[in-house]
Amino acid sequence: MPSLTLEEQEVIFTMSADKPDTWFVYSDYPKWQRKLERVGATVVRTEYGGGKHYTLPANQLSLRNPSKPRKPMTEAQKAQLAARLAAARANT
């Protein structure tokens, strides 16, 4: 199996107008292959060299606006989150 350098490894997400409910993904980058398989992407085809083609439901990918700041959490929300975390730690 040929080995690709980091500069040669890629991840490509595409969506066609006739199937707006599905993302088609190609990756020959092992880190992204593991991520895609962990979230339940379906392997459609594996190529010689390690590249894989996947399908992923459109609702599993969201695009965010990085320039839009998050709303700061209130003190009540912080306390609620801390209590939830403490309870989760106590259960492990």
PDB file of N, CA, C and O in Angstrom:
ATOM      1  N   MET A   1       0.852  -1.167   0.000  1.00  0.00           N
ATOM      2  CA  MET A   1       0.000   0.000   0.000  1.00  0.00           C
ATOM      3  C   MET A   1       0.900   1.233   0.000  1.00  0.00           C
ATOM      4  O   MET A   1       1.764   1.356   0.868  1.00  0.00           O
ATOM      5  N   PRO A   2       0.721   2.133  -0.938  1.00  0.00           N
ATOM      6  CA  PRO A   2       1.560   3.327  -0.978  1.00  0.00           C
ATOM      7  C   PRO A   2       1.254   4.245   0.204  1.00  0.00           C
ATOM      8  O   PRO A   2       0.109   4.357   0.642  1.00  0.00           O
ATOM      9  N   SER A   3       2.277   4.885   0.699  1.00  0.00           N
ATOM     10  CA  SER A   3       2.127   5.778   1.827  1.00  0.00           C
ATOM     11  C   SER A   3       2.102   7.222   1.338  1.00  0.00           C
ATOM     12  O   SER A   3       2.985   7.652   0.595  1.00  0.00           O
ATOM     13  N   LEU A   4       1.080   7.966   1.762  1.00  0.00           N
ATOM     14  CA  LEU A   4       0.955   9.364   1.362  1.00  0.00           C
ATOM     15  C   LEU A   4       1.528  10.267   2.452  1.00  0.00           C
ATOM     16  O   LEU A   4       1.427   9.959   3.639  1.00  0.00           O
ATOM     17  N   THR A   5       2.123  11.370   2.044  1.00  0.00           N
ATOM     18  CA  THR A   5       2.594  12.352   3.011  1.00  0.00           C
ATOM     19  C   THR A   5       1.385  13.110   3.554  1.00  0.00           C
ATOM     20  O   THR A   5       0.293  13.026   2.993  1.00  0.00           O
ATOM     21  N   LEU A   6       1.579  13.844   4.640  1.00  0.00           N
ATOM     22  CA  LEU A   6       0.474  14.622   5.202  1.00  0.00           C
ATOM     23  C   LEU A   6      -0.070  15.631   4.197  1.00  0.00           C
ATOM     24  O   LEU A   6      -1.272  15.895   4.174  1.00  0.00           O
ATOM     25  N   GLU A   7       0.804  16.198   3.366  1.00  0.00           N
ATOM     26  CA  GLU A   7       0.360  17.171   2.370  1.00  0.00           C
ATOM     27  C   GLU A   7      -0.509  16.527   1.293  1.00  0.00           C
ATOM     28  O   GLU A   7      -1.319  17.207   0.662  1.00  0.00           O
ATOM     29  N   GLU A   8      -0.349  15.231   1.082  1.00  0.00           N
ATOM     30  CA  GLU A   8      -1.108  14.530   0.038  1.00  0.00           C
ATOM     31  C   GLU A   8      -2.425  13.951   0.545  1.00  0.00           C
ATOM     32  O   GLU A   8      -3.310  13.651  -0.256  1.00  0.00           O
ATOM     33  N   GLN A   9      -2.574  13.788   1.868  1.00  0.00           N
ATOM     34  CA  GLN A   9      -3.801  13.217   2.424  1.00  0.00           C
ATOM     35  C   GLN A   9      -4.899  14.271   2.410  1.00  0.00           C
ATOM     36  O   GLN A   9      -4.650  15.451   2.656  1.00  0.00           O
ATOM     37  N   GLU A  10      -6.126  13.822   2.117  1.00  0.00           N
ATOM     38  CA  GLU A  10      -7.219  14.784   1.998  1.00  0.00           C
ATOM     39  C   GLU A  10      -8.541  14.204   2.469  1.00  0.00           C
ATOM     40  O   GLU A  10      -8.710  12.990   2.589  1.00  0.00           O
ATOM     41  N   VAL A  11      -9.466  15.107   2.730  1.00  0.00           N
ATOM     42  CA  VAL A  11     -10.845  14.773   3.064  1.00  0.00           C
ATOM     43  C   VAL A  11     -11.711  15.669   2.195  1.00  0.00           C
ATOM     44  O   VAL A  11     -11.538  16.887   2.191  1.00  0.00           O
ATOM     45  N   ILE A  12     -12.641  15.072   1.457  1.00  0.00           N
ATOM     46  CA  ILE A  12     -13.484  15.830   0.539  1.00  0.00           C
ATOM     47  C   ILE A  12     -14.944  15.528   0.855  1.00  0.00           C
ATOM     48  O   ILE A  12     -15.369  14.373   0.828  1.00  0.00           O
ATOM     49  N   PHE A  13     -15.712  16.582   1.157  1.00  0.00           N
ATOM     50  CA  PHE A  13     -17.151  16.468   1.393  1.00  0.00           C
ATOM     51  C   PHE A  13     -17.864  17.036   0.183  1.00  0.00           C
ATOM     52  O   PHE A  13     -17.577  18.157  -0.239  1.00  0.00           O
ATOM     53  N   THR A  14     -18.794  16.272  -0.382  1.00  0.00           N
ATOM     54  CA  THR A  14     -19.582  16.770  -1.500  1.00  0.00           C
ATOM     55  C   THR A  14     -21.052  16.419  -1.285  1.00  0.00           C
ATOM     56  O   THR A  14     -21.393  15.437  -0.625  1.00  0.00           O
ATOM     57  N   MET A  15     -21.907  17.257  -1.865  1.00  0.00           N
ATOM     58  CA  MET A  15     -23.337  16.997  -1.839  1.00  0.00           C
ATOM     59  C   MET A  15     -23.874  17.391  -3.199  1.00  0.00           C
ATOM     60  O   MET A  15     -23.575  18.476  -3.698  1.00  0.00           O
ATOM     61  N   SER A  16     -24.658  16.528  -3.797  1.00  0.00           N
ATOM     62  CA  SER A  16     -25.212  16.853  -5.101  1.00  0.00           C
ATOM     63  C   SER A  16     -26.648  17.352  -4.939  1.00  0.00           C
ATOM     64  O   SER A  16     -27.334  17.011  -3.976  1.00  0.00           O
ATOM     65  N   ALA A  17     -27.081  18.156  -5.887  1.00  0.00           N
ATOM     66  CA  ALA A  17     -28.411  18.760  -5.820  1.00  0.00           C
ATOM     67  C   ALA A  17     -29.531  17.724  -5.872  1.00  0.00           C
ATOM     68  O   ALA A  17     -30.619  17.963  -5.347  1.00  0.00           O
ATOM     69  N   ASP A  18     -29.275  16.577  -6.501  1.00  0.00           N
ATOM     70  CA  ASP A  18     -30.325  15.568  -6.585  1.00  0.00           C
ATOM     71  C   ASP A  18     -30.422  14.703  -5.323  1.00  0.00           C
ATOM     72  O   ASP A  18     -31.382  13.947  -5.177  1.00  0.00           O
ATOM     73  N   LYS A  19     -29.451  14.798  -4.411  1.00  0.00           N
ATOM     74  CA  LYS A  19     -29.506  14.059  -3.141  1.00  0.00           C
ATOM     75  C   LYS A  19     -29.100  14.988  -1.996  1.00  0.00           C
ATOM     76  O   LYS A  19     -28.041  14.803  -1.396  1.00  0.00           O
ATOM     77  N   PRO A  20     -29.934  15.987  -1.689  1.00  0.00           N
ATOM     78  CA  PRO A  20     -29.565  16.956  -0.658  1.00  0.00           C
ATOM     79  C   PRO A  20     -29.605  16.413   0.768  1.00  0.00           C
ATOM     80  O   PRO A  20     -29.246  17.116   1.712  1.00  0.00           O
ATOM     81  N   ASP A  21     -30.041  15.167   0.925  1.00  0.00           N
ATOM     82  CA  ASP A  21     -30.098  14.578   2.256  1.00  0.00           C
ATOM     83  C   ASP A  21     -28.875  13.724   2.583  1.00  0.00           C
ATOM     84  O   ASP A  21     -28.826  13.095   3.640  1.00  0.00           O
ATOM     85  N   THR A  22     -27.873  13.696   1.670  1.00  0.00           N
ATOM     86  CA  THR A  22     -26.696  12.840   1.858  1.00  0.00           C
ATOM     87  C   THR A  22     -25.408  13.572   1.513  1.00  0.00           C
ATOM     88  O   THR A  22     -25.301  14.227   0.476  1.00  0.00           O
ATOM     89  N   TRP A  23     -24.431  13.444   2.409  1.00  0.00           N
ATOM     90  CA  TRP A  23     -23.076  13.897   2.112  1.00  0.00           C
ATOM     91  C   TRP A  23     -22.291  12.709   1.585  1.00  0.00           C
ATOM     92  O   TRP A  23     -22.412  11.599   2.104  1.00  0.00           O
ATOM     93  N   PHE A  24     -21.490  12.937   0.562  1.00  0.00           N
ATOM     94  CA  PHE A  24     -20.577  11.932   0.039  1.00  0.00           C
ATOM     95  C   PHE A  24     -19.183  12.381   0.454  1.00  0.00           C
ATOM     96  O   PHE A  24     -18.785  13.517   0.195  1.00  0.00           O
ATOM     97  N   VAL A  25     -18.453  11.497   1.090  1.00  0.00           N
ATOM     98  CA  VAL A  25     -17.161  11.880   1.655  1.00  0.00           C
ATOM     99  C   VAL A  25     -16.093  10.931   1.140  1.00  0.00           C
ATOM    100  O   VAL A  25     -16.298   9.718   1.076  1.00  0.00           O
ATOM    101  N   TYR A  26     -14.947  11.500   0.771  1.00  0.00           N
ATOM    102  CA  TYR A  26     -13.772  10.697   0.434  1.00  0.00           C
ATOM    103  C   TYR A  26     -12.660  11.100   1.389  1.00  0.00           C
ATOM    104  O   TYR A  26     -12.448  12.288   1.633  1.00  0.00           O
ATOM    105  N   SER A  27     -11.954  10.122   1.928  1.00  0.00           N
ATOM    106  CA  SER A  27     -10.830  10.427   2.803  1.00  0.00           C
ATOM    107  C   SER A  27      -9.744   9.377   2.652  1.00  0.00           C
ATOM    108  O   SER A  27     -10.016   8.177   2.621  1.00  0.00           O
ATOM    109  N   ASP A  28      -8.504   9.851   2.558  1.00  0.00           N
ATOM    110  CA  ASP A  28      -7.369   8.939   2.661  1.00  0.00           C
ATOM    111  C   ASP A  28      -6.514   9.334   3.865  1.00  0.00           C
ATOM    112  O   ASP A  28      -5.353   8.938   3.978  1.00  0.00           O
ATOM    113  N   TYR A  29      -7.118  10.130   4.769  1.00  0.00           N
ATOM    114  CA  TYR A  29      -6.466  10.585   5.987  1.00  0.00           C
ATOM    115  C   TYR A  29      -6.980   9.719   7.138  1.00  0.00           C
ATOM    116  O   TYR A  29      -8.151   9.830   7.499  1.00  0.00           O
ATOM    117  N   PRO A  30      -6.137   8.855   7.730  1.00  0.00           N
ATOM    118  CA  PRO A  30      -6.592   7.898   8.742  1.00  0.00           C
ATOM    119  C   PRO A  30      -7.322   8.519   9.928  1.00  0.00           C
ATOM    120  O   PRO A  30      -8.278   7.931  10.432  1.00  0.00           O
ATOM    121  N   LYS A  31      -6.894   9.689  10.382  1.00  0.00           N
ATOM    122  CA  LYS A  31      -7.560  10.328  11.519  1.00  0.00           C
ATOM    123  C   LYS A  31      -9.017  10.621  11.189  1.00  0.00           C
ATOM    124  O   LYS A  31      -9.900  10.380  12.013  1.00  0.00           O
ATOM    125  N   TRP A  32      -9.279  11.141   9.983  1.00  0.00           N
ATOM    126  CA  TRP A  32     -10.653  11.436   9.580  1.00  0.00           C
ATOM    127  C   TRP A  32     -11.431  10.172   9.278  1.00  0.00           C
ATOM    128  O   TRP A  32     -12.644  10.138   9.488  1.00  0.00           O
ATOM    129  N   GLN A  33     -10.772   9.132   8.791  1.00  0.00           N
ATOM    130  CA  GLN A  33     -11.471   7.862   8.582  1.00  0.00           C
ATOM    131  C   GLN A  33     -12.003   7.345   9.911  1.00  0.00           C
ATOM    132  O   GLN A  33     -13.141   6.881   9.987  1.00  0.00           O
ATOM    133  N   ARG A  34     -11.187   7.422  10.959  1.00  0.00           N
ATOM    134  CA  ARG A  34     -11.645   6.978  12.278  1.00  0.00           C
ATOM    135  C   ARG A  34     -12.804   7.839  12.775  1.00  0.00           C
ATOM    136  O   ARG A  34     -13.771   7.313  13.326  1.00  0.00           O
ATOM    137  N   LYS A  35     -12.717   9.153  12.586  1.00  0.00           N
ATOM    138  CA  LYS A  35     -13.808  10.048  13.007  1.00  0.00           C
ATOM    139  C   LYS A  35     -15.098   9.715  12.278  1.00  0.00           C
ATOM    140  O   LYS A  35     -16.159   9.614  12.895  1.00  0.00           O
ATOM    141  N   LEU A  36     -15.008   9.545  10.975  1.00  0.00           N
ATOM    142  CA  LEU A  36     -16.199   9.256  10.181  1.00  0.00           C
ATOM    143  C   LEU A  36     -16.827   7.928  10.601  1.00  0.00           C
ATOM    144  O   LEU A  36     -18.050   7.826  10.705  1.00  0.00           O
ATOM    145  N   GLU A  37     -16.011   6.924  10.840  1.00  0.00           N
ATOM    146  CA  GLU A  37     -16.543   5.623  11.242  1.00  0.00           C
ATOM    147  C   GLU A  37     -17.115   5.677  12.654  1.00  0.00           C
ATOM    148  O   GLU A  37     -18.081   4.978  12.957  1.00  0.00           O
ATOM    149  N   ARG A  38     -16.529   6.500  13.516  1.00  0.00           N
ATOM    150  CA  ARG A  38     -17.024   6.645  14.882  1.00  0.00           C
ATOM    151  C   ARG A  38     -18.414   7.292  14.910  1.00  0.00           C
ATOM    152  O   ARG A  38     -19.231   6.947  15.764  1.00  0.00           O
ATOM    153  N   VAL A  39     -18.692   8.219  13.994  1.00  0.00           N
ATOM    154  CA  VAL A  39     -20.012   8.870  13.975  1.00  0.00           C
ATOM    155  C   VAL A  39     -21.032   8.098  13.149  1.00  0.00           C
ATOM    156  O   VAL A  39     -22.174   8.537  13.016  1.00  0.00           O
ATOM    157  N   GLY A  40     -20.642   6.966  12.596  1.00  0.00           N
ATOM    158  CA  GLY A  40     -21.599   6.117  11.892  1.00  0.00           C
ATOM    159  C   GLY A  40     -21.678   6.300  10.398  1.00  0.00           C
ATOM    160  O   GLY A  40     -22.646   5.860   9.779  1.00  0.00           O
ATOM    161  N   ALA A  41     -20.685   6.941   9.796  1.00  0.00           N
ATOM    162  CA  ALA A  41     -20.675   7.057   8.331  1.00  0.00           C
ATOM    163  C   ALA A  41     -20.561   5.660   7.727  1.00  0.00           C
ATOM    164  O   ALA A  41     -19.867   4.797   8.265  1.00  0.00           O
ATOM    165  N   THR A  42     -21.239   5.450   6.622  1.00  0.00           N
ATOM    166  CA  THR A  42     -21.239   4.152   5.957  1.00  0.00           C
ATOM    167  C   THR A  42     -20.113   4.093   4.933  1.00  0.00           C
ATOM    168  O   THR A  42     -20.016   4.949   4.053  1.00  0.00           O
ATOM    169  N   VAL A  43     -19.253   3.065   5.055  1.00  0.00           N
ATOM    170  CA  VAL A  43     -18.185   2.881   4.067  1.00  0.00           C
ATOM    171  C   VAL A  43     -18.820   2.304   2.809  1.00  0.00           C
ATOM    172  O   VAL A  43     -19.445   1.245   2.852  1.00  0.00           O
ATOM    173  N   VAL A  44     -18.660   2.996   1.700  1.00  0.00           N
ATOM    174  CA  VAL A  44     -19.230   2.567   0.429  1.00  0.00           C
ATOM    175  C   VAL A  44     -18.204   1.781  -0.368  1.00  0.00           C
ATOM    176  O   VAL A  44     -18.519   0.763  -0.985  1.00  0.00           O
ATOM    177  N   ARG A  45     -16.972   2.270  -0.344  1.00  0.00           N
ATOM    178  CA  ARG A  45     -15.931   1.624  -1.152  1.00  0.00           C
ATOM    179  C   ARG A  45     -14.570   1.948  -0.549  1.00  0.00           C
ATOM    180  O   ARG A  45     -14.346   3.053  -0.056  1.00  0.00           O
ATOM    181  N   THR A  46     -13.665   0.973  -0.594  1.00  0.00           N
ATOM    182  CA  THR A  46     -12.285   1.171  -0.170  1.00  0.00           C
ATOM    183  C   THR A  46     -11.395   1.032  -1.389  1.00  0.00           C
ATOM    184  O   THR A  46     -11.531   0.087  -2.166  1.00  0.00           O
ATOM    185  N   GLU A  47     -10.489   1.973  -1.552  1.00  0.00           N
ATOM    186  CA  GLU A  47      -9.594   1.959  -2.705  1.00  0.00           C
ATOM    187  C   GLU A  47      -8.220   1.424  -2.330  1.00  0.00           C
ATOM    188  O   GLU A  47      -7.830   1.432  -1.163  1.00  0.00           O
ATOM    189  N   TYR A  48      -7.506   0.967  -3.326  1.00  0.00           N
ATOM    190  CA  TYR A  48      -6.115   0.590  -3.131  1.00  0.00           C
ATOM    191  C   TYR A  48      -5.362   1.822  -2.663  1.00  0.00           C
ATOM    192  O   TYR A  48      -5.505   2.894  -3.252  1.00  0.00           O
ATOM    193  N   GLY A  49      -4.578   1.690  -1.636  1.00  0.00           N
ATOM    194  CA  GLY A  49      -3.862   2.838  -1.109  1.00  0.00           C
ATOM    195  C   GLY A  49      -4.481   3.353   0.173  1.00  0.00           C
ATOM    196  O   GLY A  49      -3.901   4.216   0.832  1.00  0.00           O
ATOM    197  N   GLY A  50      -5.641   2.847   0.539  1.00  0.00           N
ATOM    198  CA  GLY A  50      -6.246   3.204   1.820  1.00  0.00           C
ATOM    199  C   GLY A  50      -7.348   4.229   1.780  1.00  0.00           C
ATOM    200  O   GLY A  50      -7.978   4.477   2.808  1.00  0.00           O
ATOM    201  N   GLY A  51      -7.613   4.841   0.635  1.00  0.00           N
ATOM    202  CA  GLY A  51      -8.703   5.814   0.542  1.00  0.00           C
ATOM    203  C   GLY A  51     -10.050   5.132   0.688  1.00  0.00           C
ATOM    204  O   GLY A  51     -10.235   4.005   0.228  1.00  0.00           O
ATOM    205  N   LYS A  52     -10.990   5.812   1.326  1.00  0.00           N
ATOM    206  CA  LYS A  52     -12.325   5.256   1.523  1.00  0.00           C
ATOM    207  C   LYS A  52     -13.375   6.283   1.123  1.00  0.00           C
ATOM    208  O   LYS A  52     -13.199   7.486   1.316  1.00  0.00           O
ATOM    209  N   HIS A  53     -14.462   5.784   0.564  1.00  0.00           N
ATOM    210  CA  HIS A  53     -15.625   6.595   0.212  1.00  0.00           C
ATOM    211  C   HIS A  53     -16.719   6.277   1.225  1.00  0.00           C
ATOM    212  O   HIS A  53     -16.958   5.114   1.551  1.00  0.00           O
ATOM    213  N   TYR A  54     -17.379   7.324   1.718  1.00  0.00           N
ATOM    214  CA  TYR A  54     -18.419   7.178   2.729  1.00  0.00           C
ATOM    215  C   TYR A  54     -19.675   7.916   2.294  1.00  0.00           C
ATOM    216  O   TYR A  54     -19.639   8.788   1.426  1.00  0.00           O
ATOM    217  N   THR A  55     -20.792   7.544   2.922  1.00  0.00           N
ATOM    218  CA  THR A  55     -22.003   8.357   2.862  1.00  0.00           C
ATOM    219  C   THR A  55     -22.353   8.718   4.300  1.00  0.00           C
ATOM    220  O   THR A  55     -22.103   7.961   5.238  1.00  0.00           O
ATOM    221  N   LEU A  56     -22.941   9.907   4.437  1.00  0.00           N
ATOM    222  CA  LEU A  56     -23.272  10.437   5.749  1.00  0.00           C
ATOM    223  C   LEU A  56     -24.575  11.217   5.620  1.00  0.00           C
ATOM    224  O   LEU A  56     -24.693  12.053   4.725  1.00  0.00           O
ATOM    225  N   PRO A  57     -25.559  10.971   6.488  1.00  0.00           N
ATOM    226  CA  PRO A  57     -26.796  11.750   6.417  1.00  0.00           C
ATOM    227  C   PRO A  57     -26.499  13.243   6.589  1.00  0.00           C
ATOM    228  O   PRO A  57     -25.640  13.622   7.385  1.00  0.00           O
ATOM    229  N   ALA A  58     -27.197  14.066   5.853  1.00  0.00           N
ATOM    230  CA  ALA A  58     -26.945  15.506   5.860  1.00  0.00           C
ATOM    231  C   ALA A  58     -27.115  16.121   7.240  1.00  0.00           C
ATOM    232  O   ALA A  58     -26.448  17.105   7.560  1.00  0.00           O
ATOM    233  N   ASN A  59     -27.986  15.568   8.055  1.00  0.00           N
ATOM    234  CA  ASN A  59     -28.216  16.153   9.378  1.00  0.00           C
ATOM    235  C   ASN A  59     -27.082  15.862  10.361  1.00  0.00           C
ATOM    236  O   ASN A  59     -27.120  16.349  11.491  1.00  0.00           O
ATOM    237  N   GLN A  60     -26.078  15.085   9.964  1.00  0.00           N
ATOM    238  CA  GLN A  60     -24.945  14.817  10.835  1.00  0.00           C
ATOM    239  C   GLN A  60     -23.792  15.790  10.640  1.00  0.00           C
ATOM    240  O   GLN A  60     -22.774  15.680  11.323  1.00  0.00           O
ATOM    241  N   LEU A  61     -23.930  16.723   9.739  1.00  0.00           N
ATOM    242  CA  LEU A  61     -22.883  17.701   9.501  1.00  0.00           C
ATOM    243  C   LEU A  61     -23.484  19.093   9.619  1.00  0.00           C
ATOM    244  O   LEU A  61     -24.474  19.409   8.959  1.00  0.00           O
ATOM    245  N   SER A  62     -22.890  19.911  10.453  1.00  0.00           N
ATOM    246  CA  SER A  62     -23.380  21.280  10.577  1.00  0.00           C
ATOM    247  C   SER A  62     -22.230  22.246  10.332  1.00  0.00           C
ATOM    248  O   SER A  62     -21.089  21.994  10.720  1.00  0.00           O
ATOM    249  N   LEU A  63     -22.550  23.335   9.693  1.00  0.00           N
ATOM    250  CA  LEU A  63     -21.570  24.374   9.413  1.00  0.00           C
ATOM    251  C   LEU A  63     -21.846  25.530  10.361  1.00  0.00           C
ATOM    252  O   LEU A  63     -22.995  25.922  10.566  1.00  0.00           O
ATOM    253  N   ARG A  64     -20.786  26.066  10.931  1.00  0.00           N
ATOM    254  CA  ARG A  64     -20.949  27.137  11.914  1.00  0.00           C
ATOM    255  C   ARG A  64     -20.230  28.388  11.462  1.00  0.00           C
ATOM    256  O   ARG A  64     -19.254  28.320  10.715  1.00  0.00           O
ATOM    257  N   ASN A  65     -20.708  29.514  11.909  1.00  0.00           N
ATOM    258  CA  ASN A  65     -20.098  30.789  11.605  1.00  0.00           C
ATOM    259  C   ASN A  65     -19.093  31.118  12.715  1.00  0.00           C
ATOM    260  O   ASN A  65     -19.498  31.456  13.828  1.00  0.00           O
ATOM    261  N   PRO A  66     -17.792  31.025  12.431  1.00  0.00           N
ATOM    262  CA  PRO A  66     -16.806  31.237  13.495  1.00  0.00           C
ATOM    263  C   PRO A  66     -16.739  32.680  13.981  1.00  0.00           C
ATOM    264  O   PRO A  66     -16.223  32.931  15.069  1.00  0.00           O
ATOM    265  N   SER A  67     -17.241  33.621  13.214  1.00  0.00           N
ATOM    266  CA  SER A  67     -17.166  35.018  13.637  1.00  0.00           C
ATOM    267  C   SER A  67     -18.303  35.394  14.588  1.00  0.00           C
ATOM    268  O   SER A  67     -18.276  36.466  15.194  1.00  0.00           O
ATOM    269  N   LYS A  68     -19.281  34.533  14.720  1.00  0.00           N
ATOM    270  CA  LYS A  68     -20.395  34.806  15.617  1.00  0.00           C
ATOM    271  C   LYS A  68     -20.036  34.274  17.008  1.00  0.00           C
ATOM    272  O   LYS A  68     -19.919  33.062  17.191  1.00  0.00           O
ATOM    273  N   PRO A  69     -19.862  35.161  17.983  1.00  0.00           N
ATOM    274  CA  PRO A  69     -19.459  34.698  19.312  1.00  0.00           C
ATOM    275  C   PRO A  69     -20.583  33.945  20.011  1.00  0.00           C
ATOM    276  O   PRO A  69     -21.765  34.201  19.780  1.00  0.00           O
ATOM    277  N   ARG A  70     -20.189  33.015  20.866  1.00  0.00           N
ATOM    278  CA  ARG A  70     -21.175  32.284  21.657  1.00  0.00           C
ATOM    279  C   ARG A  70     -21.723  33.186  22.751  1.00  0.00           C
ATOM    280  O   ARG A  70     -21.045  34.101  23.219  1.00  0.00           O
ATOM    281  N   LYS A  71     -22.948  32.916  23.147  1.00  0.00           N
ATOM    282  CA  LYS A  71     -23.532  33.666  24.250  1.00  0.00           C
ATOM    283  C   LYS A  71     -22.845  33.221  25.542  1.00  0.00           C
ATOM    284  O   LYS A  71     -22.663  32.024  25.764  1.00  0.00           O
ATOM    285  N   PRO A  72     -22.466  34.166  26.385  1.00  0.00           N
ATOM    286  CA  PRO A  72     -21.844  33.764  27.654  1.00  0.00           C
ATOM    287  C   PRO A  72     -22.859  33.054  28.543  1.00  0.00           C
ATOM    288  O   PRO A  72     -24.048  33.372  28.533  1.00  0.00           O
ATOM    289  N   MET A  73     -22.368  32.090  29.307  1.00  0.00           N
ATOM    290  CA  MET A  73     -23.242  31.347  30.207  1.00  0.00           C
ATOM    291  C   MET A  73     -23.539  32.176  31.447  1.00  0.00           C
ATOM    292  O   MET A  73     -22.673  32.892  31.950  1.00  0.00           O
ATOM    293  N   THR A  74     -24.762  32.075  31.932  1.00  0.00           N
ATOM    294  CA  THR A  74     -25.127  32.756  33.174  1.00  0.00           C
ATOM    295  C   THR A  74     -24.566  31.958  34.345  1.00  0.00           C
ATOM    296  O   THR A  74     -24.174  30.803  34.184  1.00  0.00           O
ATOM    297  N   GLU A  75     -24.529  32.570  35.508  1.00  0.00           N
ATOM    298  CA  GLU A  75     -24.033  31.870  36.702  1.00  0.00           C
ATOM    299  C   GLU A  75     -24.913  30.661  37.018  1.00  0.00           C
ATOM    300  O   GLU A  75     -24.407  29.633  37.468  1.00  0.00           O
ATOM    301  N   ALA A  76     -26.213  30.769  36.790  1.00  0.00           N
ATOM    302  CA  ALA A  76     -27.127  29.644  37.034  1.00  0.00           C
ATOM    303  C   ALA A  76     -26.823  28.492  36.080  1.00  0.00           C
ATOM    304  O   ALA A  76     -26.840  27.329  36.483  1.00  0.00           O
ATOM    305  N   GLN A  77     -26.543  28.813  34.814  1.00  0.00           N
ATOM    306  CA  GLN A  77     -26.206  27.765  33.845  1.00  0.00           C
ATOM    307  C   GLN A  77     -24.892  27.097  34.217  1.00  0.00           C
ATOM    308  O   GLN A  77     -24.757  25.879  34.099  1.00  0.00           O
ATOM    309  N   LYS A  78     -23.910  27.899  34.673  1.00  0.00           N
ATOM    310  CA  LYS A  78     -22.624  27.330  35.095  1.00  0.00           C
ATOM    311  C   LYS A  78     -22.803  26.393  36.282  1.00  0.00           C
ATOM    312  O   LYS A  78     -22.202  25.319  36.321  1.00  0.00           O
ATOM    313  N   ALA A  79     -23.620  26.788  37.243  1.00  0.00           N
ATOM    314  CA  ALA A  79     -23.872  25.949  38.419  1.00  0.00           C
ATOM    315  C   ALA A  79     -24.577  24.656  38.028  1.00  0.00           C
ATOM    316  O   ALA A  79     -24.256  23.587  38.545  1.00  0.00           O
ATOM    317  N   GLN A  80     -25.534  24.758  37.118  1.00  0.00           N
ATOM    318  CA  GLN A  80     -26.253  23.572  36.653  1.00  0.00           C
ATOM    319  C   GLN A  80     -25.308  22.623  35.937  1.00  0.00           C
ATOM    320  O   GLN A  80     -25.370  21.412  36.148  1.00  0.00           O
ATOM    321  N   LEU A  81     -24.438  23.155  35.096  1.00  0.00           N
ATOM    322  CA  LEU A  81     -23.474  22.334  34.380  1.00  0.00           C
ATOM    323  C   LEU A  81     -22.492  21.676  35.340  1.00  0.00           C
ATOM    324  O   LEU A  81     -22.157  20.503  35.175  1.00  0.00           O
ATOM    325  N   ALA A  82     -22.027  22.424  36.346  1.00  0.00           N
ATOM    326  CA  ALA A  82     -21.101  21.875  37.342  1.00  0.00           C
ATOM    327  C   ALA A  82     -21.755  20.738  38.125  1.00  0.00           C
ATOM    328  O   ALA A  82     -21.113  19.727  38.410  1.00  0.00           O
ATOM    329  N   ALA A  83     -23.036  20.904  38.473  1.00  0.00           N
ATOM    330  CA  ALA A  83     -23.753  19.856  39.201  1.00  0.00           C
ATOM    331  C   ALA A  83     -23.915  18.606  38.344  1.00  0.00           C
ATOM    332  O   ALA A  83     -23.760  17.486  38.831  1.00  0.00           O
ATOM    333  N   ARG A  84     -24.226  18.806  37.069  1.00  0.00           N
ATOM    334  CA  ARG A  84     -24.372  17.664  36.157  1.00  0.00           C
ATOM    335  C   ARG A  84     -23.049  16.914  36.000  1.00  0.00           C
ATOM    336  O   ARG A  84     -23.027  15.683  35.985  1.00  0.00           O
ATOM    337  N   LEU A  85     -21.946  17.661  35.882  1.00  0.00           N
ATOM    338  CA  LEU A  85     -20.626  17.045  35.758  1.00  0.00           C
ATOM    339  C   LEU A  85     -20.257  16.281  37.030  1.00  0.00           C
ATOM    340  O   LEU A  85     -19.734  15.169  36.956  1.00  0.00           O
ATOM    341  N   ALA A  86     -20.525  16.872  38.194  1.00  0.00           N
ATOM    342  CA  ALA A  86     -20.228  16.212  39.467  1.00  0.00           C
ATOM    343  C   ALA A  86     -21.023  14.919  39.587  1.00  0.00           C
ATOM    344  O   ALA A  86     -20.486  13.906  40.034  1.00  0.00           O
ATOM    345  N   ALA A  87     -22.294  14.940  39.196  1.00  0.00           N
ATOM    346  CA  ALA A  87     -23.127  13.735  39.256  1.00  0.00           C
ATOM    347  C   ALA A  87     -22.609  12.662  38.293  1.00  0.00           C
ATOM    348  O   ALA A  87     -22.609  11.476  38.622  1.00  0.00           O
ATOM    349  N   ALA A  88     -22.175  13.080  37.122  1.00  0.00           N
ATOM    350  CA  ALA A  88     -21.640  12.104  36.158  1.00  0.00           C
ATOM    351  C   ALA A  88     -20.355  11.484  36.672  1.00  0.00           C
ATOM    352  O   ALA A  88     -20.127  10.287  36.497  1.00  0.00           O
ATOM    353  N   ARG A  89     -19.514  12.289  37.304  1.00  0.00           N
ATOM    354  CA  ARG A  89     -18.252  11.758  37.866  1.00  0.00           C
ATOM    355  C   ARG A  89     -18.525  10.805  39.025  1.00  0.00           C
ATOM    356  O   ARG A  89     -17.818   9.813  39.194  1.00  0.00           O
ATOM    357  N   ALA A  90     -19.543  11.102  39.816  1.00  0.00           N
ATOM    358  CA  ALA A  90     -19.884  10.250  40.940  1.00  0.00           C
ATOM    359  C   ALA A  90     -20.409   8.889  40.476  1.00  0.00           C
ATOM    360  O   ALA A  90     -20.252   7.896  41.186  1.00  0.00           O
ATOM    361  N   ASN A  91     -21.024   8.833  39.308  1.00  0.00           N
ATOM    362  CA  ASN A  91     -21.590   7.584  38.788  1.00  0.00           C
ATOM    363  C   ASN A  91     -20.556   6.694  38.116  1.00  0.00           C
ATOM    364  O   ASN A  91     -20.866   5.549  37.788  1.00  0.00           O
ATOM    365  N   THR A  92     -19.347   7.178  37.901  1.00  0.00           N
ATOM    366  CA  THR A  92     -18.327   6.339  37.227  1.00  0.00           C
ATOM    367  C   THR A  92     -17.453   5.620  38.187  1.00  0.00           C
ATOM    368  O   THR A  92     -16.558   4.883  37.774  1.00  0.00           O
TER     369      THR A  92
END
